[in-house]
Amino acid sequence: MSSTNRDPSVVSEPEPIDEAGSNLHSLSRAVHARKSEYVRPHRIRIKVGSWNVAGCPGTDKDLASWFVDGKGVEPHLDSKLARMNSSDSNGTVEINKIENVTPHAGVKPGADSEAQEALDNSSDESTQEGKDEPNMRLLGGDKIGLYVLGLQEIVNLNIVAQTFYSDPAAIAKWQDALEAALPKGYTLIASEQLVGLLTLIYASPEVAETISNESTVSVGTGVYGLLGYWGNKGAVTSRILLGETTRLVFANCHLASGHDQASLDRRCWDYNRIMTQTKFTPINYAGVVEDEGERIGDEDFAFWFGDLNFRLDGLPGEDIRRLLMLHARGEYDVSKKHAGEAFSDDGVIILRNNEEDDPDGLNTPRMISRETSFDDGSDDEDAELPDPDDFIPDPHDDPASLQATLDSLLPHDQLKRMIKQRKAFHEGWREGPIKFLPTYKYDVGTIGLYDSSEKQRAPSWCDRILFRTRTDVNQYEKKCSDEIEAKKKDEDMKKRGIDHAADDESVLFDYDPATDSSTENLRYSEATSYEYEEYDEGDNLPEEVVTKEGFVDKIDLDIYTSHQRVTSSDHKPLVAVFTLDYDAVIPELKAKVHAEVARELDRAENEGRPGVTIIVDGKDSIDKDKGVSNASEGIDFGDIGFLRKKVQFLTIANTSRVPAKFSFVEKPSILDDATHYPPWLKFKFSRSLASDDEETEDALGDEIALDPGETVNAVVEAHVHDLAHVRALNEETAQLEDVLILRVTDGRDHFIPIRATWIPSCFGRSLEELIRVPRGGGIRALVKERQKGGSIPYTLDVHKSSPSELFKLTETVESLAERAIADENMLEEAKVPRDKPGWPFDKYSWQTANSEDHDDLRAAIIEALEEDKPVLDSIGADVPALKRLEIVSEVLLLFLQSMPDGIITSPLWAKIEQALPNVGDSKTPTQAEEAKTTILDILSTAPYYNISFVFLMAMLTKVANELVPLSKDEFEALGNRKPGSGPSIGKRSLSFRRNTAGAAIDQAAIQRRLVWERKAAEIFGTAICRTAMPANAKERKAIEDKMRGIIEVFLPRESP
């Protein structure tokens, strides 16, 4: 990549910075407005090569010579190269004179001997003339900035059975061949195979570092199968962004083959499918991704190449072969006069007229002689003029020239006809002048010998390289738009009648014949003749193109030819060399401009936008050396445990010149794209730090408005309460780190980092973990000893047969139940609420849950369990027994619910459910005893879980007997109840019959006992059993009944 002397080209004036507000788009626009400051002009050469290798072996060995070294061209078989000298080549062709070089290659061994003899004779004649033949090489090596190679049929398509086929060995073979030929340092930009298609793009070191956003898409158009269209035909299309300014697209295709009309229609279909199905990934500019991916047509420059397979229509194949063979042998042009040669002793060379001197082309071409000068103003009347026969006619006008022959064939080209008829490649695609022989179909190993097989296919330009610019696309779209408008006007005039045509003044007075394209459009859309528009070789000025980013680039086609001396395939390789002048972004300069624009925008916005200052009060800021700190430094809550709240205060002041409105906003979630508040954080605004008036705090609402100079306080509360969150913190898969976002309306967001240190807890751990916690010190001592958190490994020794936390909690519940009964007997205000089923385990029956010290007492119990201390010691003796019993029962249930595997694990539950499918139904004492035995047998396979279950059932039995006791006779009556006669809540028996022993039976007591047992069984069944719960409510209820049934069979049916 080389830099030119031209100034950066832009098409828009610098835009003023919008001081009213800024965002990502306004910043981008402002930076773009100063693009002239950070772009610099560059120039590169792009070499596009296309070759159908026909699956022939050894073709990879020819790749270096023609594609990189530029060898293998045959000047006398290309009318442009034949007339070219060093000054005409613009550096794209190197010409060396060597003597008596045979310009023809013989046919392959075993081929037609007459053709071989004819070629040998023509070579002898050419040699006998004693003229020097030019040895030409196209531009290559390190003078090319971008090599783009499209290959077709790199595998044998006849044996490919896959829909989309990629052979790493085939790719590697061609990559190795090309990389071995390229200069050192060239970088692979794109490599993609689609069955027989292979696209390789390499860039020089200078160019490679400016390329970004490469996207390659494959589209199959072959036979339709179960998995879509096969890839034996189709296209591989690559998109790159050059210098952050210029979009380039390269499409390597292989369209349907065949000479008949159906094949031609299929080629047009292939093209249109490729155009519609190709979609690239969105462009990414410095992390900002465009909304949608681009398609073919959105680029600045596009290059379409490959085996398009378009043939010549309306000409006998034998005539074409014979005609072109004569040119290849050198027998057609008997005079052997080639442009650029001296044809008299005076050495006259014919040059083209200068267009500036002769704009109408009416003057005779001027001549320059090495010995005699024929100036226009010469006074020498005796000067001898050259013989008119020495003037070389224009090749297009010379019937004996190769170009005249090509001109006679090109009107029959299917591609040109399809473009005329707007069936394919009509959206602005164009092609360089065709000055070379058809590229297909040759006998392998020959030059100029077309298909001599039984099929004798007619020569055709199957291989093509087309290109177009953004300007071409825009002109085509404008033309279509103009046609639609013209059609509407025509229809409108017809409706009004021809006699009213004069009413439209624009028809009479605004008509300009120079701009009228209706006739041309009609011919373009309805053309059926084989018209051929000759390429204007005189217009060599680079074409200016305004890119999508607003830069003015220039492109010029330098050379377009085939390599006739490459004979290893039945197709000849085709190359086109382009010169591209473009403006490339210099990253360092753009970064400087970006920083300047951002500062200017920030300054302009801050002066008129609301702003606040946030101060963290107290010593719990992350920077503990300060009593107060800026909120950007964050808040550190320190150590936080399960269900232990901590509070921190913020002071928010409006330090701007305008009123400010702000609120805490929800933080986006990365996982599910939902928004939520941090699960362990709460925040609210308050008037005073010392205020305990909840109504005052709530009255402030979620959004606060402050005038300049006013302040408000915010309370941030940290509280880990979710059991799933606790498990994740214990396993160290989650951290207590978050960010609060305070959004100022029309101002900037403030991000307040918050962190805390998790205290490992016995809650949220499995039974297998808890039995491995050593005695003395609890979970905290174990973590301190191991000096790390996380899950407790099952490889550690087992220290207990059941979690000590469970034992402590059940023991404390039993003790407090006894104390509650004792207090009831001594104190009137300490009445046990026996009328509330499930008390003290049912949360809806709790009487002290809303007390002020409830949360503190619960946290004290949890801390005692984590440190392996007595539970009762953590609660003051002055706390009523009923209150202590409720809080300990709550902690017990929390502990059971937090165990991931429960006490009856999923495998144990599956065995119980299989053995006792009706465990939830009412049972006789005998059935209940059998179910009890079965459950214990199953649990015995997991001893630690069995012991924990027995502990729990023993506690429940003792609490039931303490809180809802029955006499021996009542137990006997309870045991004799018929199955299915469950508790009837609210019903009382009117029978006063006594048993044989004469003792009275309290039916109300029995009812209370049954209701209590059922409620307790429901609570503990779901707390200790683990299985997948269905979403269906009915199925879920059935499983919950079975869980309840397991607990009920263990509750006593006889007097203790």
N, C-alpha and C positions, 0 to 999 in steps of 0.2 A: 504494500500500500504506500503510495507516494502522495505527498502534498503538493498541490498546485498553487499558483500565485493568485488565483482569483479570490475575490472577497466572498465571505459566506453569503449565501443567497437566501433571503426570506421574502415572504409575500405579504407580511402584515407589519404595521407600524407598532412600536412598543406601546403596550397598554398601561395606563396609569394604575397604580395600586388602589384597590378598593378599600378605603379606610372604614367603610361602614361595618364590615365584619369579614371574617376569614374562616375558611375551612380548607379541607384537603384540596378541593377543586380550585378555589380562588388562589391558593398558594401555587398550585400547578400552573394556572393561567398566568400568574405574575412572573413566575420563573420562565415560562415559555415566551413571554413577551420580551424577555431579554436574551433570547436564544443567540442573537448575533454575537454575544459576548463570550459564549462558551462552545461554539461550534467552529470548526476549521475545515476548509475545503480539502478533500482527498480525491485521489484517482486510483482506480484499480482496473485491472484487466480480468475479465471473467471468460473462462474457456469452457464451453458446453460441448460435450461429446456424446454421441449416440451410436450404438453398434449392436445389431442383432448378430450374435455369435453363432446362432443356429445349433447350439450344443456341440459344436465342432471341437475336437481336441486340439490343444496347442494354441488356441486363440489368445490365451492369457499371456503367452510369450511375445505376442506382437503389440501388447498394450503400451509398453513403454515407448516404442519407436514412434508410433503415430500420435498418441494422445499427449505425451509429455515432451518428447523430443521434436515433434512436428514433422517427422519424416513420412514418406509414402505418398506425397501428392504428385500428380502427373500433370505438368503445366499444359501439355498439348491436348489434354482431355478436359481442360477447364478454360473456357474462353477468357475469363477474367485474369487468371494466372498467366495465360499465354501472352497477354499484352502488358503484363505488369513489369515495371522496373523498380529498382530500390527506392526511388523518390516517390513512387505511387503507393508503396506498401504501408506507409505510415508506421513503420516499425513492426508490422505484424508478420512480415515475410522476409526471410533472409535468402538472398539470391547470390549464388556463386557460379562463375562460368567455368565449366570444365569441358574439355574437348572430346568430341566423338563418343558421347554417352548414348547408349541405346535407350530410347525412350519407351520401348515396349517390353513387356515380359511375355515369355512364351506361354502356351497353354499347358495344362497339366499333362503329365505323362499318360500316354494311352488315349489322349483325346484325339479329336479330328485332325488327321495329318495335314489335310489341305489348309485348315486354319492355321496350323503351326507353321507351315511353309509360307503362307501369306504374311504372317507376322514377321517371320525371319527376313523375307524379301523386303518388307517395308523398313525393317531395321537396317538392312544393307543399303537401301536407297538413301535413307537419312544419313547414314554414315558417309556415303560417297559424296554427299553434298559438301562435306567438310565444314559444316556450320557448327558453331558451339551451341550446345543445349544448356539451358540454365538448370542448375541444381538448387531446388527450392526446399526450404524448411519453414514451417509455420512457427510463430512465436510460442515459446514454451519455457520450461525450466522455472527459475525463480522470477521471471518477468511476469508470471501469471499470479494474481492475488488469490483467485478462487477457481479451483478445478471442480467441475460438476460433470460426473460421468453417469450415463444411463445405459445399462446393458439389458438386452432381451435374450431370452432362451438360453440362460446360463446352465439350465438343466434340460434334459430331453422331455418336452411337454407330452410326448406320446406315452410315456410310462409313469407320469405323475398321476396318482390316484387321490391325493389328498385335496381337500377343499382349499386350505391355506397351508402352504408348504414352505418350510424354511430349512435349508441345509447349512449348518455352520461350516462344514468343510468347504462348500462352494463359496460362501462369503469370504472365508479366510484365504482361499486361493487367490481371489481377485484383489482383496485388500493387500495381501503380501506383494502381488505383482505391481500394484500401483504405488505402494509405499516404497518399494525398492527403486522405483524410477523417479519419484519426486525428490526435490532437493531436501536436505536435512532441515528438520524443524517444522515441516508442514503437519498440520493437526487435522485429525478426522473430526468433521462436524456432524455428519449424518451418514448412517449406514442402515439400509433397510432392504429386505428381500421379500418379494411376493411371488412364490413359485419360480418362474423364469426371469422375473424382473429383479434388477438389482440397481440401487441408487447409491453412489458414493460421492460425498462432498468433502473436499480437503481445502484448507485455507493456509496461507502463509502465516508465519508467526505474528506479523504486524496486523494482519486482518483478523486472525482467529481471536485475538484478545478483545476485539470490538464486536464480536458476534454474540448474540443472546437470543433467547426465546425460540430456540429451534424446536420445531414440531413436525413430525412426519406421520402421514396417514396413508394407509393402504386401502384401496377399493377394488374388489374383484368384480368383473363383469362377464365371467365365463359362463359355463353351463350352470343352470340353476339346480341345486341339490337340496338335501334336507337341511343343511346348515347355511343355506344362502347361496350366493353366486360364487362359483369357483374362481380361484385366482390364476388360472392359466392365461387369462386375459384380464386387463385392468390397468391400474396406474398406482405408482408410488409417488406421493407428492410431499415435498418438504418446504417448510416456511422458516426463514431466518430473519432476524432483525439486525441490520448492519449499522453500526455506529449509533445505535439508539434513535435513528432517524428514518432509515430506509428499509421498507419491507420487500423482501425478495421471495418469490415462489418458483420452485423448480418441479415440474411434473414429468416424470418418466413413464411412458405408457406403451402398451402393446394392445392395439385394437383388433377387432375380428378380421380374420383373413378371408380371402375369396374374391372372385371377380364379378360375380353375378349381382343382381339388384338387391337380393335379400341380404347378401353380405354387406353391401354398401349401406343399407338401412340399419343393419346391426352396428356398423361402425359409428354411425351417427347416434344411435341409442347408447352405445358404450360411452361416447364423449359426454353426452348429457347426464348420464348416471354419475360419471366421475365428477362433473361439475356440481351436481346437487348433493352428493353424498360426502364430499370432502369437507371436513370441518376441523380446523386446528384448535389447539388449546388457547385460551385467552392470553393476550399479551400481559406480561408482568413488568411494570415499571417501578423499580426500587421498592418492591413489596406491595405496590398497589396494582391489583389485578383488574383487568377490564371485565365488564359485566358478561359479555358473550364472546365465544370463540369466533375467529374470523374464517371466512370461506375464500375460495378462489374468486378473485375480483375485488377483494378488499386490499390487496397488496399495491405497492407502487410500481414494481416491475415483475412480470411473470414470463417464464420460459417453459414452453411445452415442447417436448422432444420425444423421440422414440420411433418405434415401428408403427406408424399410423395405418399402414396397409392400404392407402388409397392408390388406385391403379389408373391406367390410361384407357379411356373409353373410345370406341368408334374407330379404332385402327387395328389392322391385322397384326398380330404379334410377330409373324415372320418378317413383314416389311420393316417393322421397327428394329428387329434384331439385325437385319441385313444393313439397314441404314447406319445404325450406330457402330456396327462392326467395321464398315468402311472408314468411319472417322477414327476408330481405334487403330486401324491398320495404317492410317495416313493416306488412304487411297481416294478419299472423297474430294478433298481440296487439292486438285492436281497442281495448282500454282505453288503450293507450299508457302504461301506468303502469310506471315504471322505479324501481328502488330508489334511494333517496337524494333523490327529488323531493318537493316539498310538494304535498299533494293536498287541502288545505282552507284556509280562511282562517286557521285556527289554526296552520298550518305544522307539522303533526306529522311527525316523522321516526322511523321504526321502527328500533330498534337491537336487537342480539342480547342475550339474557340473559347476565349475568355468571355464568360457570360456577361461581365460588366461592360465589355466593349461591344458586344453583339447580343443584346437582350432578345432580339427577335429571331436569332439564328439564321439570318439571311446571307451573311457573308461567307465567302469560301474559306475553309479552314486555313489558318496560317501555317507557314512552313519555316523550319529552322534548318540550315545546312551547315555542315562543318567547314565548307570552303567558300561558299558563295552566299551573300546576304541578299535577301529579297525584301527590303524594307518597303513599307507602304508608300513612303515619300521619295523613293529612289528616282534620280534623274537619269540613270544609265539606261538609255533606250536600247542599247545593243546587248544588254544582259540576256543570256540564254535561259529561257524558262524550262523547268523540268517537264519531262514527258508526262502527259496526263495519265498514262498507264501506270506511272510510278506511285500515284496516289492510292493509298489503301482505303477501301471503303469501310464504313462502319460495319462491324460484324453482324449487326441486326439486318443490314441491307445487303450483305454479301451472300448470295444463294449458296455458295460453296463453303461457307463457314460453319463451324460447329454450332455457333450461337443461333444461326438461322435455322438449323435443324431443330435445336431445342425449342426455339420459338414456335416452330410448327407443331411440336408435340404438346407443349404446355397447355394450350387451350383445351386439350382433351383430358386434362388432369381432373380426377374426381374431386379432389380436395378443393380446387378452385371453384368447381361447380357447386359444391355443397355450401361454400361460403356465400356465393352469389344467391343461392336459394334459401339462405338463412336456416340451414338444417344443422350445421356444425361449424364451430370455429368462426362464427360470424360476428362475435361480440368484440370486435376490435383487434383480433389476432392478425398478425402479418408475418411475412417471411422475407428474408433477404433475396437478392436476385439469384435465380437458379442458373448458374453458368457451367455446371458440371453434368456428367453423364448420369443417367438413372442409377440408383444404388442397388437395384435388385432386378433380376436374379442372375448371378454369375455362376459359372462353373468354378468350384473351389480350386484354388491354385492358379487362376488365370487373371489376366488384365484384359478387359474388353470383350471377353468371350461370354456371351449370355447363354442362358439355359439351353443346353444341348440334349437334355434328357427327353424322355418320351412325352412329358407334359409340355415342354417348350413354352414355358410361361413368357408372356410379353414383358419386356423391361418396363419398370415403373419406378417413380420416386416414392417408394414406400416409406423410406426413412426421412424424417423432416425435423427441422428445428424452427419453431415459431416463437414469437415473442410479442408482448404488448405492454403498454404503459398505462398508468392511471389516466393519462390524457386520452388514450384510445378508448378506454371504457367509458369515460365521461362523454366523449363525442358520440359514441354509439348510443348511449342512453338518451342524449339530447336529440339525436336523430329520430329515435323511436318516439320520443315525446312530441317532436315536431310533426311527425306523421299522424299521431293520434289527434293532435290539434287540427291539422289540415283535414283529416277525415271528418271531424266534427263540423268544421266549417262547410265542407261539401254537403254533408247531410242537412245542415241547417238551410243552405241555399236551395237544395232540392225541395225542402218542405215549403219554402217561401215562393217557389216558382221562378223560372228563368226570367220572367218579365220583371221581377222585383230585384234582380241581381244588382241593378244600379243603385238600389237603396243603400247598399253597403259601400260607403265612401272609400273604405280602405282598399276595395277591389279596384276602384278607378284611379285613385290618386296615390296610394301608398305602395303600389306594386313595384318591385325592384327585380328585374330579370336576373341580375347578378347573384341574388340570394335565393332565387327560386330553385328548390331542389325536388319539386314534385315529380318532374319527369325522370330525374335520376333515381328517385325512390321507387318509382314504378318499375323501371328497368331492373333495379336491384332486387326487388322482391319477387318479380315475375319472370326473371331471366331464365331462359331455357337453352340459349345458345352457349357455346363454349367460348366465351370471351376471355381474353387474357390481357391483363394490364401489365405492361412492361415496367420494370423497376427503373426509377430515375437515378442513374448512376452519377449524374452531375451534382446532385444535392448531397454533399458530404458533410454538411454542418450537423453537429450533434443536436439531438432533439431535446428541448427543455421540457421538464415534467415537474409539476407541483405535487409534492408528496402529501400523504395523509397528515403528516406533522407540520406542513406548511413550508417546507424547504423546497428550493428549486434545484433539482438534479438534472444532469444531462447524460444521455446515453447515445452511443454510436456503434453500429455494427461494422466491425473492421474487416472481417473475412467470413465467408460462408462457403465451404467446399467439402469435397469428399477425398478420401485417401485411396486412390485407385490402385496403388501398389501393394496394399494389404490384401492378401489373397487367401487367408486361412478360413474365410467364411463365404457363404453365397451372398452376403450383404457387404457393402463397402461402408467403412466407418465414416461418420459425418461429424464435422466440427463447425462451431461458430465462435468467433472471438469478439467480445464486446468491450468497449471502454466506457466505464461508468464514472462520472464526476458527481460526487455527492458531498454533503456537509455532514461530518461526523462529530459527535459530542466528545469533548475532551473532559473526562470525569473530574479532574482536579479543578478545572475552570467552572464546571457546572456546580460542584460542591460549594465553591466560593460564592457564586451568584445565589445559590439556594440559601446559604446562611445569611447573606445580606438581605434577601427578600423576607425571610422568616423574621429577622430582627425588626425590619421596618413594619411588617404587618403586626407583629406583636406590640410594638410601641404604639401604633395607630389604634389598635383595638383596646389596649389597656387604658388609654386615656379616657375613653368614653364608655367603658363597660363596668358593670358592678364587680366588686371583688371583696373577699373576706379574708380575715386572718384567723387561724385556728391555733389555740394554745392548749397543750395538755397540762392539766393541773395536778400538782402533787408529785410524789417521788416515783411513781410507777411508770414514768415514760421510759422509753428504751435507753435514753441517755440519762443514767441515774445520777450523774454529777450535778444536774440542774434541778431546781425545784419546779420549774416549769420549762416546757420545751415546745418548739414548733411541731405542729401535727405531722409534718412531713417526716419527722424522725420516728413517729409511730408510738404505740402504746405496748408496754410489756406487762401483762397481768401476773407474771411470775408463775408459781406452782398452782395448778388447778387440778382438782380431783373430781370424781363422779358426784354430781348433785351438790357441789359446793360453789355457790355463787360468789363472784367478785365484781366490783363496780369501779369504774373510772369516769372522771368528769373532764369535759372539754369546755373551753370558753371560746365562743365564736363572735368576732367583732366585725362590723362593716367598716372597713378602712378605705372604701372608695368614695367618690364624690357624688354618687347617685344611689338611690334606694336599691337594696339587694334582696332578692327572694331566693331561698335555697331549701334543699331537703336531701335526706339520705335516699339513695336510689338502689334498686336491686342490682346485684352483680350478675352479669351474664354467666351462665354455666357452660363450660366447654363440652361436657359430656353429652348432654341431651338438648343443647341449644335452648333450654328453658331458663327462666330467671327465678331466683329465690334469695331469701335472706340467709346469711350464714347460719347454719343449724345451731351453733353454740353462742351466737351473739344477738343481743337485742339493743336497741337504741331509741331514745326519745329525748325531746326537748323539755327543759324546765326553766322556771324563772329564777330559782335560787338553788345553790348547792345544798343548802341545809333544809330545803323544803321537803316535808314528808307528806304533803297534801297531794294525794294521787289525782284528785279532780283538777287541781291547778295545773299539774303536769300534763294531763291528758288534754286539757282545754287548749293548749298551745297548738295541737294538731301536728300533722306530719310535715307541713310546709310553713316556714317562718319568713316573715318580711321585716327587714330592719332598715331604718333610716340611717344615713351616714352618722357614725359615732356610736350607735347603739350596740349592745351586746346581748347575748343569750347563752345559756348553758345547755349542754347536751350530756346525757347520762348513757354510758356504754356499759352493758352488763354481759359478763361472760358466764355461761352456765351450760355445762355438758350434761345433757339429760337423755339423749337418744341412745338406746341400747346398741343399735347397729354401729353408731359412731364410737361408742365405748369399745366395742370389739376391734374396730379398725385402729383405734389409738393404742390399744394393748398390743396389737400385732405390728404396730409401727407402719401400717399402710396408709395412715393419715397423720397429719400434723396440725397442731393448733396454730395455724398461720392463716391470716386472711387480710383482706383489704376492704375498708369501708370507703364508699364513694359519696362525697358531699357535692351535689350538683348545684351550681349557682346559675340561675336562669339568665341566659345571655352572657354568662361569664365562663370562666374555666372550671373544670372539675378539680376537686381536691381529693387526693388519694391518701388515706390514713392507714399505714400498715399496722397490723395488730398481731401479736404473738403471745403465746403462753407455753409453759412447760407442763406436760401431762404427767400426773402421778399415777404410775401403774396400779391397777385395781384388781381385786379378786373377782369383781363383777365382770361379766362378759367373757369368762374363761370356762373351758370345758371341765368336766369332772376329772378326766385323765390328767389335766394340768394341775388341778387343785390338790390332788392327793400326792403330788410330788413337791409341794411346798413344805419345807422343813418346819418342825415345831419351834415356836419361839421367834417372834419377829414378823411372822406372816409374809405376805407377798413383797412387802417393801424390803425386808431383810434379804430375801432371795435376790431381788433385783440389785441391791447394793453389793451383795456378795459376788454376783456374776458380772457386775459393772456394765450391764446392758439390759435393755428392755426386750420387747418382742414376746413371741409365744414361748411357753415353757416347753423345752424339748421332752419328748417321751422317753428319751434315753436316760434321763435322770432317775435316781432311785425313788421308789415309792415309800413315803413316810407314814401314810395313814390309810386306813381301810375305807374312810369316807372323808369328804372335805370337813375340816375343823369348823369352817364358817357355818356349814349346815348344822353341825352338832351344837354349836354355840347358840344359834338362832332358835332351834327347836327346844333346846333346854330352857332358854330364856322365856319363850312363849309359854311353856308349861309352868314355869315358876310364877310368871306374872298372872296367869289365869288363876292360880291358887290364891295369889295375893288379892286379886280383884274380888274373889268370892269372900275372902276374909274381910276386906274393907266394906263390902256390901252388908255384911252381918254387923259391922260396928258403926258404920256411918250411913246416915240416911241419904246424903247427896251422892254416895258412891254406888248407885244402883246399876246393875248389869243389864244392858238392853237385850233381854232374851227374846223380846218380840220382833227383833230384826234378824231374819234368817242369815246365817253365814257369818255373823259378827264373831270375832274381830277381823275376819279375812275379806269380807265383802266391802269394797271401797265406798259403796253407796250407803253403808251403815255407819261409817266413821263419824264420830261426833267432834273430834278435835283436829281434823285435817286443816282447818282454816285458822288455827291459832297462830299467834305471831312467832312463837319459837319453834313451830313445827319443823320448818326446813333446817334449822340449826340442830335440833335434836336428831333428825334423820341423818344429817351429815356426820354428827358425832358417832352414831352407831356404825356407819359405813367406815369411818376412819378407824374405829376400834377393831373391826373385822380385818382391815388391811394390815394393821399392826399386831394382830393376834393378841388383843387385850380383851378382858372380860367386858361383855356387852353392858351389863347392868351398871358397871362402874362409870361408863361414859354418860349415863343419864343421872342427873341429880336425884337424890332420894326425895326431894320435895315435890317432884313431879308425880301427879296422881297415877295410881296403878293402871286405871282404865286408859289413860293417855299413853302411858308407856307401852301397854299391850298393843294398842292400835298401831303405834309407830313401828314397833319391832315386827309385828305381823306384816306391815307394809314392806319393810325391808326384806323379810323372808321371801315374800312373793316376788319382789324385784330380783332377788338373788336367783331364784328358780327360773324366772323368765329370761334372765340374761345368759343362762348357760346354753351355748349353741347346740349341744347334744342332748340337753335335758337330763332326766334320770331314766326315763324309758325312751331309749334312743330309737331312731327310725328302724334299724334292723330288729330290735326287740319288739317294737310295735307291730311290725309285719308278722312276726311269729305269733304274737298274741291274737292278732286279728284273724290269722288263719286257723288257729286252734279254737278260738272262741268267737265265731262270727256274730253271735247274738249276745255278747257280753253286756250290752247296754240295756237289755230287757230285764223286767222284774223276775226274780227267782225265788224258789223255795229255799229254806235253810240248807237243804241237802245240795241243791244246785249251786248255791252260793259258795258252799264249802268246796265243792268240786272245782269251781272256777278259780277260787282262791289258791287251791293246790296247783292247778295248771299254771297260773301266773307265776307263782313262786318257783316252779320248776324251770320255767323259761328264763326268769331273772337270774336263777342260779348259774346260768352259763356266763354271766357277767357279774362276778362277785362284788366288785366295788359299787356297782349300780344297785345290786340287790340289797346291800347293807344300807345304802343311803335311802332306798325306798322303805325299808323296814323302820328306820329312824323316823321318817316322815309320817308313816301310818300310825306308829306308836304315839307320836305327838298329837295327831288328829284325834285319836281315840281318847287320850287323856283329857284334852281340851273339851271334847264333846261331853265326857262324863262330868267335868267340872262345871261347865256352863249350862248344859241342858240335861241334868241327871234324871235317871229313871229308877224306880224301885225294882226289886227282883220280880215282883209280880208283873209290873209294867213291861219289863224286858221279856218276860215269858209271853205276855199278850202280844208284844211286838213281834216276837219270833213266830207266833202262831198265825199271824196275818196271812191271808191268802195272797198268792202272787198276783200282781196287777192292781192290788188295792193300795195304791200309793198314797202319799199325803194329800189330804183334802184341806187346803189352807182356808181358814175362816170357818170351818164346820166344827161343831161340838156335838158330842154324843149325848143323848138324852137318857141313856141307859144307866141305871145305878146298881146293876147287878154286881154282886161280889163273887169272887172265886171261892173254891171250897175251903180255902184257908181263912176266908172271911175278910181279907184286906181289900180296901177300895182301890180301883184302877182309875187313874186320872187320864182320860182320853185326850184332854187338851195337852198334857205333857208329852204324850206319845206323838201327837200331831206336831208339836214344836220340835221334837227330836227328829222326826222324819224330814221336816222341811229344812232344818239346820243341816242335817247330813247331806241332803240332796244339793243344797247350795254350796256347801264346802267341797263336795265332790266335783261339782262343776268348775269351781275356781281352781282347785289343785289338779284336776285332770288335764286342763289345757296348759297349766303351768309346767308340768313335768313331762308330758308326752310330746314326742316330736314325729311328725309325718307331714307329707305334702298335703296342704289343705286345698280342696277344690274351690273354684270360683262360684259354683252353683250353691245357692243358699241351702237348698234342701239336702244336698249331699254333704255340705259342711256340717249341718245340724246333726246328721246321722253319725258322722265321725265324732263330734263333740259328745253325743250321747254314749258312745262306746268308751270314750275317755272317762266320762263320769262313772260309768258302770264299773270300770276297773277299781276306782277308789271306793265305791260303795260296798263292794264285796268284802273289803277289809275293815269296814266299820262294824262294831260289835252288835250282835243280836242276842247277847246273853249278859247277865249281870256280872260285873267284874269281881 
